[in-house]
């Protein structure tokens, strides 16, 4: 309703509490910059790309040119693609083309066959400059084309967590059936990066995986995030219930394979935590005195908790399984119990009382039991 021709006016009413406001707005073209550029120490350019729109490739080239010092060259570029849900495929190809001088930028497989687009020789970055792409589980589509191309072509490294895994092209076909406006969304192609590397449901696997550690508002408790928390948000988990997921099962496990991992301190959650007063005596890092070094001590505490959990799991795995193992385990526990009871010492007062006082034998119910044999023989016998 608010959209319309440029330079035309539209009147809207806004209710704010008990007050009603009438505003007149002039329609214009809204341009949002998708690239935020900054220069880090050491002549490192940081490019934060939020989405891929019509002029993203042009903005990246302009940012690299503006951040380059006069008479010098950039030493490296960091592409922040975290939480980038994608956008135009052509702009993602243009961003990769600005970084590499040769190779296939993207490969599209459809009913027409295999189509590939090669890189141009002109680049906006020196060949010896390092390139690092930051991704996470919310990086999808065009963001995976850029990060996957940087890794597949050997131009740089990828740091973060496995990406979402969206590598298909959809076509929206509107229809008007029986007076109802409907649309049919069809998957018409699949795109891949250099070397025919698959992206759909697999995502881009980083060279270095990083996972956060947060301090909670409970003393001596830290949030040690696991990989399952992030895997639930990826494409492979969200489509696992579909019948077509069986075709992707062979590729689903490659994105979360074993590789280099790093834990980083992500701050405090909730209220501010204070270190326990006796922590210095209990934790292995004994020279940490200032509050600035508390995160290191918290990480050491988390490592100790992880080792304790591993030891518990090891003991749990050693428990007897079959009936014979249970009997052997029960006999072993009985032997340990007898040894423990044999080592118990009586109380000193009970020991003294038992050594000085002798108990008389218990009295029998028979009247002849307390008499001597001679006395018992002299008793007259009862006549029958």
C-alpha positions as CSV (number, residue, x, y, z in Angstrom):
1,X,0.0,0.0,0.0
2,X,2.9,2.3,0.7
3,X,4.6,1.5,-2.6
4,X,4.0,3.6,-5.7
5,X,5.6,5.9,-8.2
6,X,8.6,8.0,-7.2
7,X,8.0,11.5,-5.9
8,X,4.3,10.8,-5.2
9,X,2.9,11.4,-1.7
10,X,0.9,9.1,0.6
11,X,-0.9,10.0,3.8
12,X,-0.8,7.6,6.7
13,X,-2.4,7.7,10.2
14,X,-0.4,6.3,13.2
15,X,-1.9,5.8,16.6
16,X,0.5,6.3,19.4
17,X,-1.2,5.5,22.7
18,X,-4.2,7.8,22.9
19,X,-2.8,10.2,20.2
20,X,-3.5,9.8,16.5
21,X,-0.9,11.2,14.1
22,X,-1.4,12.1,10.5
23,X,1.8,12.0,8.4
24,X,2.5,12.7,4.7
25,X,5.3,10.7,3.2
26,X,7.0,11.2,-0.2
27,X,7.9,8.0,-2.0
28,X,11.6,7.6,-2.9
29,X,14.0,4.8,-3.8
30,X,15.4,3.4,-0.6
31,X,19.0,2.4,-0.9
32,X,20.6,0.2,1.8
33,X,24.3,-0.3,1.7
34,X,25.0,-4.0,2.0
35,X,28.8,-3.6,2.6
36,X,30.3,-2.0,5.7
37,X,34.0,-1.4,5.3
38,X,36.7,-0.6,7.9
39,X,40.5,-0.8,8.1
40,X,42.0,-2.9,10.9
41,X,45.5,-2.4,12.3
42,X,48.2,-3.9,10.1
43,X,46.6,-2.9,6.8
44,X,43.8,-5.5,7.1
45,X,40.5,-4.7,5.4
46,X,37.3,-5.8,7.1
47,X,34.2,-6.1,4.8
48,X,30.9,-6.9,6.5
49,X,28.5,-8.1,3.9
50,X,24.9,-8.3,5.2
51,X,23.2,-9.3,1.9
52,X,23.9,-9.6,-1.8
53,X,21.8,-7.0,-3.7
54,X,22.2,-5.3,-7.1
55,X,25.3,-3.3,-6.4
56,X,27.1,-5.5,-3.8
57,X,29.9,-6.4,-6.1
58,X,30.5,-2.8,-7.0
59,X,30.5,-1.8,-3.3
60,X,33.2,-4.5,-2.6
61,X,35.5,-3.2,-5.3
62,X,35.0,0.4,-4.2
63,X,35.7,-0.5,-0.6
64,X,38.9,-2.3,-1.5
65,X,40.1,0.6,-3.5
66,X,39.2,3.2,-0.8
67,X,40.9,1.2,2.1
68,X,44.2,0.6,0.2
69,X,46.8,3.0,1.6
70,X,48.5,5.4,-0.9
71,X,51.6,3.9,-2.3
72,X,51.1,0.6,-0.4
73,X,49.0,-2.5,-0.6
74,X,46.6,-4.3,1.6
75,X,48.0,-7.3,3.6
76,X,44.8,-9.1,3.9
77,X,41.0,-9.0,3.7
78,X,38.4,-10.4,6.1
79,X,35.0,-11.1,4.6
80,X,32.4,-11.2,7.4
81,X,29.5,-13.4,6.0
82,X,28.0,-14.4,9.3
83,X,24.1,-14.3,9.3
84,X,24.1,-13.5,5.6
85,X,21.1,-15.3,4.1
86,X,22.2,-14.8,0.5
87,X,20.8,-12.8,-2.3
88,X,21.6,-12.4,-6.0
89,X,23.9,-15.1,-7.4
90,X,25.4,-12.7,-10.0
91,X,26.7,-10.4,-7.2
92,X,28.2,-13.3,-5.3
93,X,30.1,-14.3,-8.4
94,X,31.3,-10.7,-8.8
95,X,32.7,-10.6,-5.3
96,X,34.7,-13.8,-5.8
97,X,35.8,-12.5,-9.2
98,X,37.3,-9.5,-7.4
99,X,39.5,-11.7,-5.3
100,X,40.7,-14.5,-7.7
101,X,42.4,-14.3,-11.1
102,X,41.6,-17.7,-12.5
103,X,39.4,-20.7,-12.1
104,X,35.7,-21.5,-12.2
105,X,33.7,-19.2,-10.0
106,X,30.4,-21.0,-9.9
107,X,28.9,-24.1,-11.6
108,X,25.2,-24.4,-12.3
109,X,23.6,-27.8,-13.1
110,X,20.1,-27.9,-14.6
111,X,18.1,-29.6,-17.3
112,X,20.3,-27.7,-19.8
113,X,23.4,-29.4,-18.5
114,X,26.5,-28.0,-16.8
115,X,27.3,-24.3,-17.0
116,X,30.3,-22.7,-15.5
117,X,31.6,-19.1,-15.3
118,X,35.3,-18.4,-15.3
119,X,37.1,-15.7,-13.4
120,X,38.5,-12.6,-15.1
121,X,42.2,-11.8,-15.0
122,X,41.7,-8.4,-13.4
123,X,41.6,-8.5,-9.5
124,X,41.3,-5.8,-6.9
125,X,43.6,-7.4,-4.4
126,X,47.3,-8.3,-4.6
127,X,47.9,-12.1,-5.1
128,X,50.0,-12.3,-1.9
129,X,47.3,-10.8,0.3
130,X,45.5,-13.2,2.7
131,X,41.8,-13.7,2.6
132,X,39.7,-15.0,5.5
133,X,35.9,-15.7,5.3
134,X,33.8,-15.8,8.4
135,X,30.7,-17.9,8.3
136,X,28.2,-19.6,10.7
137,X,25.1,-21.8,10.5
138,X,23.0,-18.8,9.2
139,X,25.3,-18.1,6.2
140,X,23.4,-19.5,3.1
141,X,23.0,-19.3,-0.6
142,X,25.2,-16.6,-2.1
143,X,27.3,-16.3,1.0
144,X,28.2,-20.0,0.6
145,X,29.2,-19.3,-3.1
146,X,31.7,-16.7,-1.9
147,X,33.1,-18.6,1.1
148,X,33.1,-21.9,-0.8
149,X,34.8,-20.4,-3.8
150,X,37.5,-18.8,-1.7
151,X,38.2,-22.2,-0.1
152,X,37.9,-24.4,-3.2
153,X,40.1,-22.1,-5.4
154,X,42.8,-22.0,-2.7
155,X,42.5,-18.2,-2.3
156,X,42.0,-18.2,1.5
157,X,40.7,-20.0,4.5
158,X,37.2,-20.2,6.1
159,X,36.7,-19.8,9.8
160,X,33.6,-20.3,11.8
161,X,31.0,-23.0,11.8
162,X,29.5,-25.1,9.0
163,X,27.1,-23.0,6.8
164,X,23.4,-23.6,6.3
165,X,23.7,-25.7,3.1
166,X,21.3,-24.1,0.6
167,X,22.6,-24.8,-3.0
168,X,19.5,-24.8,-5.2
169,X,17.9,-22.3,-7.5
170,X,14.1,-21.8,-7.3
171,X,11.7,-20.2,-9.8
172,X,8.4,-18.6,-8.6
173,X,5.6,-19.1,-11.1
174,X,2.5,-17.1,-10.2
175,X,-0.9,-18.5,-11.2
176,X,-4.5,-17.3,-11.0
177,X,-6.8,-20.2,-10.4
178,X,-10.6,-19.7,-9.9
179,X,-10.0,-16.1,-8.8
180,X,-7.3,-16.9,-6.3
181,X,-3.8,-15.6,-6.6
182,X,-1.5,-18.6,-6.1
183,X,2.1,-19.4,-7.0
184,X,4.2,-22.5,-7.6
185,X,7.8,-22.6,-6.4
186,X,9.9,-24.9,-8.4
187,X,13.6,-26.0,-8.0
188,X,15.1,-25.7,-11.4
189,X,18.9,-25.9,-10.8
190,X,21.7,-26.6,-8.4
191,X,24.8,-24.5,-8.1
192,X,28.2,-25.7,-7.0
193,X,31.6,-24.2,-6.4
194,X,35.0,-24.9,-8.0
195,X,35.8,-28.6,-8.4
196,X,32.1,-29.5,-8.5
197,X,32.0,-29.2,-4.8
198,X,28.5,-29.8,-3.5
199,X,26.7,-27.2,-1.2
200,X,23.1,-28.4,-0.9
201,X,22.6,-29.9,2.6
202,X,26.3,-30.1,3.0
203,X,27.3,-26.4,3.4
204,X,30.8,-25.1,3.5
205,X,33.0,-26.8,6.0
206,X,35.4,-24.3,7.7
207,X,39.1,-24.8,8.0
208,X,38.9,-23.9,11.6
209,X,35.7,-24.4,13.6
210,X,35.1,-22.1,16.5
211,X,32.4,-22.5,19.3
212,X,31.5,-20.1,22.0
213,X,31.8,-20.4,25.8
214,X,29.6,-18.0,27.9
215,X,29.6,-17.4,31.6
216,X,26.2,-17.8,33.3
217,X,24.8,-15.9,36.2
218,X,25.4,-18.9,38.4
219,X,28.8,-19.1,40.1
220,X,31.1,-21.8,38.8
221,X,28.8,-22.6,35.8
222,X,29.6,-21.9,32.2
223,X,27.6,-22.5,29.0
224,X,29.8,-24.9,27.0
225,X,28.0,-24.9,23.7
226,X,28.0,-28.2,21.7
227,X,27.8,-28.8,18.0
228,X,24.3,-30.2,18.1
229,X,22.9,-26.8,19.1
230,X,24.1,-25.3,15.7
231,X,23.4,-28.4,13.6
232,X,19.7,-28.1,14.3
233,X,19.6,-24.8,12.4
234,X,21.1,-26.2,9.2
235,X,19.4,-27.4,6.1
236,X,20.4,-31.1,6.5
237,X,18.5,-31.3,9.9
238,X,15.5,-29.3,8.7
239,X,14.8,-31.6,5.7
240,X,15.8,-34.9,7.4
241,X,12.1,-35.8,7.7
242,X,11.3,-35.5,4.0
243,X,11.3,-38.5,1.7
244,X,13.9,-36.8,-0.6
245,X,16.4,-36.6,2.3
246,X,17.5,-40.2,1.6
247,X,19.3,-38.9,-1.5
248,X,21.3,-36.5,0.6
249,X,22.2,-38.9,3.4
250,X,25.6,-39.7,1.9
251,X,26.7,-36.1,2.0
252,X,25.1,-34.9,5.3
253,X,27.9,-36.1,7.5
254,X,30.7,-34.4,5.7
255,X,30.0,-30.8,6.9
256,X,30.4,-31.6,10.6
257,X,33.4,-33.9,10.4
258,X,36.3,-33.9,12.8
259,X,38.7,-31.0,12.2
260,X,40.5,-28.2,14.1
261,X,38.3,-26.6,16.7
262,X,38.7,-23.6,18.9
263,X,36.8,-22.4,21.9
264,X,36.5,-18.6,22.4
265,X,35.1,-16.5,25.3
266,X,31.8,-15.0,24.2
267,X,31.1,-12.8,27.2
268,X,28.7,-13.2,30.2
269,X,25.1,-14.2,30.0
270,X,22.6,-12.5,32.4
271,X,24.0,-10.7,35.4
272,X,27.6,-10.2,36.0
273,X,29.4,-13.1,37.6
274,X,32.1,-12.8,40.3
275,X,34.8,-15.4,40.8
276,X,34.4,-17.6,43.9
277,X,36.6,-16.5,46.8
278,X,38.4,-19.8,47.1
279,X,38.9,-20.4,43.4
280,X,42.7,-19.6,43.5
281,X,43.3,-22.7,45.7
282,X,41.2,-25.0,43.7
283,X,41.9,-24.1,40.0
284,X,45.1,-25.0,38.2
285,X,45.8,-21.5,37.1
286,X,47.1,-20.0,40.3
287,X,48.7,-16.7,39.2
288,X,45.4,-15.2,37.8
289,X,44.7,-12.3,40.2
290,X,43.0,-9.6,38.1
291,X,39.4,-9.8,37.0
292,X,40.6,-9.6,33.3
293,X,42.1,-13.1,33.6
294,X,38.9,-14.7,35.1
295,X,37.7,-15.9,31.7
296,X,40.8,-18.0,31.4
297,X,40.2,-19.6,34.7
298,X,36.6,-20.2,33.8
299,X,37.7,-22.1,30.7
300,X,40.1,-24.1,32.8
301,X,37.1,-25.0,35.0
302,X,35.1,-26.1,32.0
303,X,38.0,-28.3,30.8
304,X,38.1,-30.0,34.2
305,X,34.3,-30.6,34.1
306,X,34.7,-32.1,30.6
307,X,37.4,-34.5,31.9
308,X,35.2,-35.5,34.8
309,X,32.3,-36.2,32.5
310,X,34.6,-38.3,30.3
311,X,35.7,-40.3,33.3
312,X,32.1,-41.0,34.4
313,X,31.2,-42.1,30.9
314,X,34.2,-44.5,30.9
315,X,33.2,-46.0,34.2
316,X,29.6,-46.3,32.9
317,X,30.9,-48.2,29.9
318,X,32.7,-50.6,32.1
319,X,29.6,-51.7,34.0
320,X,28.7,-55.4,33.6
321,X,26.3,-56.2,30.8
322,X,25.5,-60.0,30.8
323,X,24.2,-62.2,33.6
324,X,27.6,-63.8,34.2
325,X,29.2,-60.3,34.3
326,X,26.6,-59.2,36.9
327,X,27.3,-62.2,39.1
328,X,31.1,-61.6,38.9
329,X,30.5,-58.0,39.6
330,X,28.3,-58.8,42.6
331,X,30.9,-61.2,44.1
332,X,33.6,-58.6,43.7
333,X,31.4,-56.0,45.5
334,X,30.8,-58.6,48.3
335,X,34.5,-59.1,48.7
336,X,35.1,-55.4,48.9
337,X,32.3,-55.1,51.5
338,X,33.8,-57.9,53.7
339,X,37.2,-56.3,53.5
340,X,35.8,-52.9,54.5
341,X,33.9,-54.5,57.4
342,X,37.1,-56.4,58.5
343,X,39.0,-53.1,58.6
344,X,36.4,-51.4,60.9
345,X,37.6,-51.0,64.5
346,X,35.3,-51.0,67.5
347,X,34.8,-48.0,69.6
348,X,37.3,-47.6,72.5
349,X,34.6,-47.6,75.2
350,X,33.0,-50.7,73.7
351,X,36.3,-52.5,73.6
352,X,37.0,-51.6,77.3
353,X,33.6,-52.8,78.4
354,X,33.9,-56.1,76.6
355,X,37.3,-56.7,78.2
356,X,36.3,-56.0,81.9
357,X,32.7,-57.5,82.0
358,X,32.0,-61.1,81.2
359,X,28.5,-62.0,80.3
360,X,26.9,-65.2,81.9
361,X,25.6,-67.8,79.5
362,X,21.9,-67.4,78.7
363,X,19.4,-69.3,81.0
364,X,17.6,-72.3,79.5
365,X,13.9,-72.9,79.7
366,X,14.5,-76.5,81.0
367,X,14.4,-76.8,84.8
368,X,17.1,-79.3,84.8
369,X,19.5,-77.3,82.7
370,X,20.8,-75.3,85.6
371,X,21.3,-78.3,87.9
372,X,24.3,-80.5,88.1
373,X,24.1,-84.1,86.8
374,X,24.3,-85.5,90.4
375,X,21.4,-83.4,91.5
376,X,19.4,-84.3,88.5
377,X,20.0,-88.1,89.1
378,X,18.8,-87.9,92.8
379,X,15.4,-86.6,91.9
380,X,12.6,-89.2,92.2
381,X,11.4,-90.5,88.9
382,X,7.8,-90.0,88.1
383,X,5.6,-93.1,88.1
384,X,3.6,-93.9,85.0
